[in-house]
C-alpha cells in the first residue's frame, strides 16, 4: 500500500511537470484569437460544461464573438461561431483546415479506420469515392422503394404497440435496417440481431470514453489509459472491448456478402458493388472500413433526426396539423407520399430543415486540425490547432435565424411558400466543405420519408396518465463523442 502511494505521488509530480511544459505558451509575432483567460495547467477546463461543451462555446461567442481561442489541458483549440468565418477558413483555406488530430484513445479503440476520423489524404479520398458511388444525390433517390418499405414497417410497429408508445426502439430499427440494406444488402435483420447489438455497444463505448474532458485528459497524458489506478482501468478494458467489436463488425457481415456472391444470392449494395468490380489488387480492408463507418455514422444521426421530429410534432401541434394538411392536399388522402412527391411538399421539407436546425444531431461538430500555421483577420492560427464549428452556435445565430430558439418551419420558406436555399443542409451535417458528409442526400431522404409516412397515418400527441392527463415532456439530449 505504501509503495502504491509513493508511486501515485511520483506519477502526479511527473504529470505536473509535463503539464507545466505543455501549458507554456509559445510566443507568436501576432496575437492568438480572443478568448477566456486560461489557468495554469487546466487552461479553460474549469469553465467548460463537460457534458454539453457546445453550450459553453455558444455562450463564449456572445462575449468573444466569431472566433475564439481556448485551451483544454494540452489541447489548443479555436472555436468558430460564425458561418462567415467558417466559410472563409474551412472553404477558402481548406488545404490548411481539412486535417484531423485524432485523440489518443481513438487509436486504442481501433477507431482510426473510421472515415470521419481519417487525416486528409489519399485514404480519405478513396473512402469518399466509394460513398459517392451509392450515396450521391441522384443515386440516393433511386432507393425510394426501400425508404417507403422501411417507413411503412416503422408505422406498423408503432401501431402494434399497446398503450403509450416509446418510439425509440422502432426508430432505431428503421434506420438500422435501411442503412444495412444499402451498405450490405438485406442479408441480416439490421434492426435486430447480434450485428446491431455489437454496433450499439461500440457506439456506447465511444460515448463513454470520448467525452470532451476525457479526450483532453488522454491527449495530454496518454500514459493514463494504462494506469491501474484513478479508475482508468475501466476505460482501458473498454478500449480492449472496442477493438474486439471493431474486428467482428468489420469482417463478419462483409464476409457473408462475399459468400452470398459466390452462391449468387446477394442483392445490390455498397459492398456487393465493390466486390463485383474488384480485382486482385483491391484493398478489402479499406472497403470494410467504408462499409462499417457508413453503417455506424448513419444509424445514430438519422435516428436522432426522426426522434426530434416526433418530439417537435408533440410540442407544436399547429405545425403537425399544417404539414398533414399539405400532405392531404397533394395526395387527396389516396396514397402515402414518397420521395416522388417531395417537390410538391415544401412545408414538409421546411419542417425537416427546422428539425435539423432546432436540435442538430451533432451539436459540437467534429474538429478539424490545421496542417500548417495560418493568419486570419490579424490573428495567428498555429499548426496542429483543433478548430471546432459548434453547429448549435451556428443554428442559434440571430443574424441568420431571428428568434433562433423558436421552432418555426416558416423561416425556411419564401413569401409565396417555396423553399429558400438549403443553408441548413450545409451546417446540420456532421462536417463541412472538403469533409462534408458524403451521405447527406441519403440521410435527408431517409429522414423525410418516415416523417411523411407518419403524418399520413398517425396523429402524434402527448402520452396520458391513468387519469387522462397529459404527461409532461422534458426534452433532453445525451452528449456525443469528442474527437
C-alpha positions as CSV (number, residue, x, y, z in Angstrom):
1,X,0.0,0.0,0.0
2,X,2.8,2.4,0.9
3,X,4.6,1.7,-2.4
4,X,1.3,2.4,-4.2
5,X,1.0,5.7,-2.5
6,X,4.7,6.6,-3.4
7,X,4.0,5.6,-7.0
8,X,0.9,7.7,-7.2
9,X,2.7,10.7,-5.8
10,X,5.6,10.2,-8.2
11,X,3.3,10.0,-11.2
12,X,1.4,13.0,-10.0
13,X,4.6,15.0,-9.8
14,X,5.7,13.9,-13.3
15,X,2.2,14.8,-14.6
16,X,2.6,18.2,-13.1
17,X,5.9,18.9,-14.7
18,X,4.6,17.6,-18.1
19,X,1.5,19.8,-17.8
20,X,3.6,22.8,-17.0
21,X,5.7,22.3,-20.0
22,X,2.7,21.7,-22.2
23,X,0.9,24.8,-21.0
24,X,3.7,27.2,-21.5
25,X,2.6,29.4,-24.4
26,X,4.8,29.9,-27.3
27,X,5.4,33.5,-28.3
28,X,4.0,34.5,-31.6
29,X,4.5,37.6,-33.7
30,X,0.8,38.1,-33.9
31,X,-1.9,37.6,-31.2
32,X,-4.0,34.5,-30.9
33,X,-7.8,35.0,-31.3
34,X,-9.5,36.4,-28.2
35,X,-10.9,34.0,-25.6
36,X,-11.4,33.4,-21.9
37,X,-8.3,33.7,-19.7
38,X,-6.8,30.2,-19.1
39,X,-5.5,28.9,-15.8
40,X,-2.1,27.3,-15.5
41,X,-2.3,23.5,-16.1
42,X,-6.1,23.5,-16.6
43,X,-6.4,26.0,-19.3
44,X,-10.1,26.7,-19.7
45,X,-11.2,23.3,-18.5
46,X,-12.8,24.7,-15.3
47,X,-15.1,26.9,-17.4
48,X,-16.4,24.2,-19.7
49,X,-19.7,22.4,-19.4
50,X,-18.1,18.9,-19.8
51,X,-21.4,17.2,-20.7
52,X,-22.6,19.9,-23.2
53,X,-19.5,21.8,-24.3
54,X,-21.3,23.4,-27.3
55,X,-23.4,25.4,-24.8
56,X,-20.2,26.9,-23.4
57,X,-18.8,27.7,-26.8
58,X,-22.1,29.3,-27.8
59,X,-22.0,31.4,-24.6
60,X,-18.4,32.4,-25.2
61,X,-19.4,33.6,-28.7
62,X,-21.6,36.3,-27.1
63,X,-18.5,37.7,-25.4
64,X,-15.7,37.0,-27.7
65,X,-17.7,37.0,-31.0
66,X,-16.9,34.9,-34.1
67,X,-13.6,33.3,-33.5
68,X,-12.3,32.2,-30.1
69,X,-9.1,30.7,-28.8
70,X,-9.3,28.2,-25.9
71,X,-7.1,25.6,-24.2
72,X,-8.1,22.4,-22.5
73,X,-5.2,20.9,-20.7
74,X,-2.8,20.2,-23.6
75,X,-5.2,20.8,-26.4
76,X,-5.2,24.2,-28.2
77,X,-8.5,25.0,-29.9
78,X,-10.1,27.7,-32.0
79,X,-13.9,27.9,-31.8
80,X,-15.7,29.2,-34.9
81,X,-19.1,30.6,-34.1
82,X,-19.8,32.3,-37.4
83,X,-20.8,30.8,-40.7
84,X,-18.9,33.6,-42.5
85,X,-15.7,32.8,-40.7
86,X,-16.2,29.0,-41.2
87,X,-16.6,29.5,-44.9
88,X,-13.5,31.8,-45.0
89,X,-11.3,29.3,-43.2
90,X,-12.7,25.8,-43.9
91,X,-13.6,26.5,-47.5
92,X,-11.2,29.1,-48.9
93,X,-8.3,27.8,-46.8
94,X,-9.5,24.2,-46.9
95,X,-6.0,22.9,-47.8
96,X,-4.9,24.0,-44.3
97,X,-8.1,23.3,-42.3
98,X,-9.2,19.8,-43.5
99,X,-6.9,17.6,-41.4
100,X,-7.8,15.7,-38.2
101,X,-5.9,15.4,-34.9
102,X,-7.1,12.1,-33.5
103,X,-7.4,11.7,-29.8
104,X,-5.1,9.1,-28.4
105,X,-7.8,6.8,-27.1
106,X,-9.4,6.7,-30.5
107,X,-6.4,4.8,-31.8
108,X,-6.6,2.4,-28.9
109,X,-10.2,1.7,-29.7
110,X,-9.4,0.9,-33.4
111,X,-11.5,3.9,-34.4
112,X,-8.7,5.1,-36.6
113,X,-10.3,3.1,-39.5
114,X,-13.4,5.3,-39.3
115,X,-13.8,7.5,-42.4
116,X,-14.8,10.5,-40.3
117,X,-11.6,10.5,-38.3
118,X,-9.1,9.9,-41.1
119,X,-6.4,12.6,-41.8
120,X,-6.9,14.4,-45.1
121,X,-5.1,12.4,-47.8
122,X,-5.4,9.6,-50.3
123,X,-7.1,7.1,-48.0
124,X,-9.9,9.6,-47.2
125,X,-10.3,10.3,-50.9
126,X,-10.8,6.6,-51.6
127,X,-13.4,6.3,-48.9
128,X,-15.3,9.3,-50.2
129,X,-15.2,8.0,-53.8
130,X,-16.8,4.7,-52.6
131,X,-19.6,6.6,-50.8
132,X,-20.2,8.7,-53.8
133,X,-21.0,5.7,-55.9
134,X,-24.0,4.8,-53.8
135,X,-25.0,7.9,-51.8
136,X,-24.7,10.8,-54.3
137,X,-27.8,12.9,-54.8
138,X,-29.3,11.2,-57.9
139,X,-28.4,7.8,-56.6
140,X,-30.0,8.3,-53.2
141,X,-33.3,9.0,-54.9
142,X,-33.3,5.5,-56.5
143,X,-33.7,3.9,-53.1
144,X,-37.3,5.4,-52.8
145,X,-39.0,2.0,-52.6
146,X,-36.6,0.9,-49.9
147,X,-37.3,4.1,-47.9
148,X,-41.0,3.6,-48.2
149,X,-40.9,0.0,-47.3
150,X,-38.9,0.5,-44.2
151,X,-41.0,3.6,-43.2
152,X,-44.2,1.6,-43.6
153,X,-42.8,-1.1,-41.3
154,X,-41.9,1.6,-38.8
155,X,-45.5,2.9,-38.7
156,X,-46.9,-0.7,-38.4
157,X,-44.5,-1.3,-35.4
158,X,-45.7,1.9,-33.8
159,X,-49.4,0.9,-34.3
160,X,-48.8,-2.6,-32.9
161,X,-47.6,-1.1,-29.6
162,X,-50.3,-1.1,-27.0
163,X,-50.6,1.9,-24.7
164,X,-48.2,4.9,-24.7
165,X,-45.5,4.4,-27.3
166,X,-41.8,4.8,-26.8
167,X,-40.7,5.2,-30.4
168,X,-37.0,4.9,-29.7
169,X,-36.5,1.2,-30.4
170,X,-38.7,1.3,-33.5
171,X,-36.9,4.4,-34.9
172,X,-33.6,2.8,-34.3
173,X,-34.7,-0.4,-36.0
174,X,-35.9,1.6,-39.0
175,X,-32.6,3.4,-39.5
176,X,-30.5,0.3,-38.8
177,X,-32.5,-1.8,-41.3
178,X,-32.4,0.9,-44.0
179,X,-28.7,1.6,-43.8
180,X,-27.9,-2.1,-43.5
181,X,-29.8,-2.8,-46.8
182,X,-27.9,0.0,-48.7
183,X,-24.5,-0.9,-47.2
184,X,-24.5,-4.7,-47.1
185,X,-27.8,-5.7,-48.6
186,X,-30.8,-7.3,-46.8
187,X,-28.8,-10.3,-45.7
188,X,-29.4,-9.8,-42.0
189,X,-32.1,-8.0,-40.0
190,X,-30.4,-4.6,-39.4
191,X,-33.0,-3.7,-36.8
192,X,-32.2,-6.6,-34.5
193,X,-29.7,-9.4,-34.0
194,X,-26.0,-9.6,-33.0
195,X,-24.7,-7.1,-35.6
196,X,-26.9,-4.3,-34.3
197,X,-26.2,-5.2,-30.7
198,X,-22.5,-5.1,-31.3
199,X,-22.8,-1.8,-33.2
200,X,-24.8,-0.3,-30.4
201,X,-22.3,-1.5,-27.8
202,X,-19.4,0.0,-29.8
203,X,-21.2,3.4,-30.0
204,X,-22.0,3.3,-26.3
205,X,-18.3,2.7,-25.5
206,X,-17.3,5.6,-27.8
207,X,-19.6,7.9,-25.9
208,X,-18.3,6.8,-22.5
209,X,-14.6,7.1,-23.3
210,X,-14.6,10.1,-25.7
211,X,-16.3,12.7,-23.6
212,X,-14.7,16.1,-24.0
213,X,-12.9,16.0,-20.7
214,X,-11.5,12.5,-21.2
215,X,-10.4,13.4,-24.8
216,X,-8.4,16.3,-23.3
217,X,-7.0,14.2,-20.5
218,X,-5.9,11.3,-22.6
219,X,-4.4,13.5,-25.3
220,X,-2.4,15.5,-22.7
221,X,-1.4,12.4,-20.6
222,X,-1.6,9.4,-22.9
223,X,0.0,7.1,-20.2
224,X,-3.1,7.5,-18.0
225,X,-5.1,4.9,-20.1
226,X,-2.6,2.2,-19.0
227,X,-2.6,3.0,-15.3
228,X,-4.4,0.7,-12.9
229,X,-5.4,3.5,-10.6
230,X,-7.6,6.5,-10.5
231,X,-10.3,4.3,-12.2
232,X,-8.6,4.4,-15.6
233,X,-8.5,0.6,-15.7
234,X,-12.2,0.6,-16.6
235,X,-11.6,2.7,-19.6
236,X,-8.7,0.5,-20.7
237,X,-10.9,-2.6,-20.6
238,X,-13.5,-0.8,-22.6
239,X,-10.8,0.1,-25.2
240,X,-9.9,-3.6,-25.4
241,X,-13.6,-4.5,-25.9
242,X,-13.9,-1.8,-28.6
243,X,-11.0,-3.3,-30.6
244,X,-12.7,-6.7,-30.4
245,X,-16.1,-5.3,-31.5
246,X,-14.4,-3.4,-34.4
247,X,-12.9,-6.6,-35.8
248,X,-16.1,-8.5,-35.5
249,X,-18.1,-5.7,-37.2
250,X,-15.5,-5.1,-39.9
251,X,-15.3,-8.7,-41.0
252,X,-18.4,-10.9,-40.3
253,X,-21.1,-9.3,-42.4
254,X,-18.6,-8.3,-45.2
255,X,-17.5,-12.0,-45.4
256,X,-21.1,-13.1,-45.5
257,X,-21.8,-10.8,-48.5
258,X,-18.7,-12.4,-50.2
259,X,-20.1,-15.9,-49.6
260,X,-23.5,-15.0,-50.9
261,X,-22.0,-13.5,-54.1
262,X,-20.3,-16.9,-54.7
263,X,-23.7,-18.5,-54.3
264,X,-25.4,-15.9,-56.5
265,X,-27.9,-15.0,-53.8
266,X,-26.8,-11.4,-52.9
267,X,-28.6,-8.2,-53.9
268,X,-27.2,-4.8,-54.9
269,X,-25.4,-2.9,-52.1
270,X,-22.3,-0.8,-51.5
271,X,-20.2,-3.9,-50.6
272,X,-21.7,-6.1,-53.4
273,X,-21.0,-3.5,-56.0
274,X,-17.4,-3.1,-54.7
275,X,-16.8,-6.8,-54.8
276,X,-18.2,-7.3,-58.2
277,X,-15.8,-4.7,-59.6
278,X,-12.8,-5.8,-57.5
279,X,-9.6,-7.2,-58.9
280,X,-6.6,-8.9,-57.2
281,X,-5.1,-5.6,-56.1
282,X,-8.3,-4.3,-54.4
283,X,-7.9,-3.2,-50.8
284,X,-10.7,-5.0,-49.0
285,X,-9.6,-3.5,-45.6
286,X,-10.5,-0.1,-47.0
287,X,-13.9,-1.2,-48.2
288,X,-14.6,-2.9,-44.9
289,X,-13.9,0.4,-43.1
290,X,-16.0,2.3,-45.6
291,X,-19.0,0.0,-45.1
292,X,-18.8,-0.1,-41.3
293,X,-18.3,3.7,-41.0
294,X,-21.4,4.3,-43.2
295,X,-23.5,2.0,-41.0
296,X,-22.4,3.4,-37.7
297,X,-22.5,7.0,-38.7
298,X,-25.9,6.8,-40.3
299,X,-27.6,4.7,-37.7
300,X,-27.5,7.2,-34.9
301,X,-27.6,10.5,-36.7
302,X,-30.7,9.7,-38.8
303,X,-32.4,8.2,-35.8
304,X,-31.8,11.4,-33.9
305,X,-33.4,13.5,-36.6
306,X,-36.5,11.3,-36.6
307,X,-36.7,11.4,-32.8
308,X,-36.5,15.2,-32.8
309,X,-39.3,15.3,-35.5
310,X,-41.6,13.2,-33.2
311,X,-40.8,15.5,-30.3
312,X,-41.5,18.6,-32.3
313,X,-44.8,17.3,-33.5
314,X,-45.9,16.7,-29.9
315,X,-44.8,20.1,-28.7
316,X,-46.0,22.1,-31.8
317,X,-49.4,20.6,-32.8
318,X,-50.1,23.5,-35.2
319,X,-47.0,22.6,-37.2
320,X,-48.1,19.0,-37.3
321,X,-51.6,20.0,-38.5
322,X,-50.3,22.2,-41.2
323,X,-47.8,19.6,-42.5
324,X,-50.6,17.0,-42.5
325,X,-52.9,19.3,-44.4
326,X,-50.3,19.9,-47.1
327,X,-49.9,16.1,-47.5
328,X,-53.6,15.6,-47.7
329,X,-54.0,18.3,-50.3
330,X,-51.3,16.7,-52.5
331,X,-52.2,13.1,-52.1
332,X,-56.0,13.6,-51.9
333,X,-56.0,11.0,-49.0
334,X,-55.4,8.3,-51.5
335,X,-51.7,7.4,-51.1
336,X,-48.8,7.7,-48.7
337,X,-46.4,10.2,-50.2
338,X,-43.0,9.0,-51.4
339,X,-39.8,10.7,-52.5
340,X,-41.5,11.4,-55.9
341,X,-43.9,13.8,-54.1
342,X,-41.2,15.7,-52.2
343,X,-41.0,18.6,-54.6
344,X,-44.8,19.1,-54.1
345,X,-44.5,19.3,-50.3
346,X,-42.3,22.4,-49.5
347,X,-43.8,22.8,-46.0
348,X,-42.8,19.3,-45.0
349,X,-39.3,20.0,-46.3
350,X,-39.3,23.1,-44.2
351,X,-40.2,21.0,-41.2
352,X,-37.3,18.7,-41.9
353,X,-34.9,21.6,-42.2
354,X,-36.2,23.2,-39.0
355,X,-35.8,19.9,-37.2
356,X,-32.2,19.8,-38.3
357,X,-31.6,23.4,-37.2
358,X,-33.6,23.2,-33.9
359,X,-31.7,20.2,-32.4
360,X,-28.8,19.3,-34.6
361,X,-27.7,15.7,-34.3
362,X,-24.0,16.7,-33.9
363,X,-24.2,20.0,-31.9
364,X,-20.4,20.2,-31.4
365,X,-19.5,19.1,-34.9
366,X,-16.2,17.3,-35.5
367,X,-12.9,19.1,-35.0
368,X,-10.7,19.9,-37.9
369,X,-6.9,20.4,-37.4
370,X,-4.6,22.9,-39.1
371,X,-1.8,21.3,-41.2
372,X,0.3,24.5,-41.1
373,X,0.4,27.9,-39.5
374,X,-2.1,30.4,-40.8
375,X,-3.2,34.0,-40.2
376,X,-6.8,35.2,-40.2
377,X,-8.0,38.7,-39.6
378,X,-4.8,39.6,-37.8
379,X,-4.8,36.6,-35.6
380,X,-2.3,33.8,-35.6
381,X,-3.6,30.2,-36.0
382,X,-0.8,27.7,-35.1
383,X,-0.2,24.4,-36.9
384,X,-1.9,21.4,-35.1
385,X,-4.6,23.5,-33.5
386,X,-8.1,22.0,-33.4
387,X,-10.8,24.0,-34.9
388,X,-14.4,23.4,-33.8
389,X,-17.5,24.8,-35.5
390,X,-20.2,24.2,-32.9
391,X,-23.3,23.5,-35.1
392,X,-25.5,24.6,-32.2
393,X,-23.9,28.1,-32.2
394,X,-24.4,28.4,-36.0
395,X,-28.0,27.3,-35.7
396,X,-28.6,29.9,-33.0
397,X,-27.0,32.8,-35.0
398,X,-29.7,35.5,-34.7
399,X,-28.4,37.3,-37.8
400,X,-29.2,34.2,-39.9
401,X,-32.2,32.9,-37.8
402,X,-34.1,35.6,-36.0
403,X,-35.7,34.4,-32.7
404,X,-33.5,31.3,-33.2
405,X,-34.7,29.4,-30.2
406,X,-38.2,29.2,-31.6
407,X,-39.3,26.2,-33.7
408,X,-40.6,27.8,-36.9
409,X,-40.5,25.9,-40.3
410,X,-41.7,29.1,-41.9
411,X,-38.2,30.6,-41.6
412,X,-37.2,28.3,-44.5
413,X,-39.9,29.4,-46.9
414,X,-40.3,32.4,-49.1
415,X,-43.3,34.7,-49.0
416,X,-45.0,32.5,-51.7
417,X,-44.4,29.3,-49.7
418,X,-41.4,27.9,-51.6
419,X,-38.2,26.7,-50.1
420,X,-35.3,29.0,-49.6
421,X,-31.7,27.9,-50.3
422,X,-30.8,24.8,-48.2
423,X,-28.4,26.6,-45.8
424,X,-29.4,24.2,-43.0
425,X,-28.2,21.2,-45.1
426,X,-24.8,22.7,-45.0
427,X,-24.2,23.0,-41.3
428,X,-26.5,20.3,-40.0
429,X,-24.2,17.7,-41.4
430,X,-21.5,16.2,-39.2
431,X,-18.9,18.1,-41.1
432,X,-18.4,20.6,-43.9
433,X,-16.5,21.7,-47.0
434,X,-13.8,19.2,-48.1
435,X,-15.1,16.9,-45.4
436,X,-18.8,17.4,-45.8
437,X,-20.8,14.3,-45.2
438,X,-21.0,12.2,-48.4
439,X,-24.2,10.6,-47.3
440,X,-26.2,13.8,-46.6
441,X,-28.6,13.3,-49.5
442,X,-29.4,9.8,-48.5
443,X,-29.8,10.9,-44.8
444,X,-32.2,13.6,-45.9
445,X,-34.4,11.2,-47.8
446,X,-34.1,8.6,-45.0
447,X,-35.5,11.2,-42.5
448,X,-38.1,12.8,-44.8
449,X,-39.8,9.5,-45.8
450,X,-40.8,8.4,-42.3
451,X,-41.9,11.9,-41.5
452,X,-44.3,11.9,-44.5
453,X,-45.5,8.4,-43.7
454,X,-46.1,9.0,-40.0
455,X,-48.1,12.2,-40.7
456,X,-50.2,10.5,-43.4
457,X,-51.3,7.8,-41.0
458,X,-50.8,8.8,-37.4
459,X,-51.6,11.8,-35.1
460,X,-48.8,12.4,-32.6
461,X,-49.8,13.5,-29.2
462,X,-48.8,13.5,-25.5
463,X,-49.0,10.3,-23.6
464,X,-51.6,10.4,-20.9
465,X,-51.6,9.0,-17.3
466,X,-54.4,6.8,-16.0
467,X,-56.5,9.9,-15.2
468,X,-56.3,11.1,-18.8
469,X,-53.9,13.9,-18.1
470,X,-51.1,14.8,-20.4
471,X,-47.7,13.6,-19.3
472,X,-45.3,16.5,-19.5
473,X,-42.3,16.1,-21.8
474,X,-38.9,17.4,-20.8
475,X,-36.7,17.5,-23.9
476,X,-33.3,16.1,-23.0
477,X,-30.4,15.1,-25.3
478,X,-27.5,12.9,-24.5
479,X,-23.9,14.1,-25.2
480,X,-22.0,12.6,-28.0
481,X,-18.3,11.9,-28.5
482,X,-15.4,14.4,-28.7
483,X,-12.7,13.8,-31.4
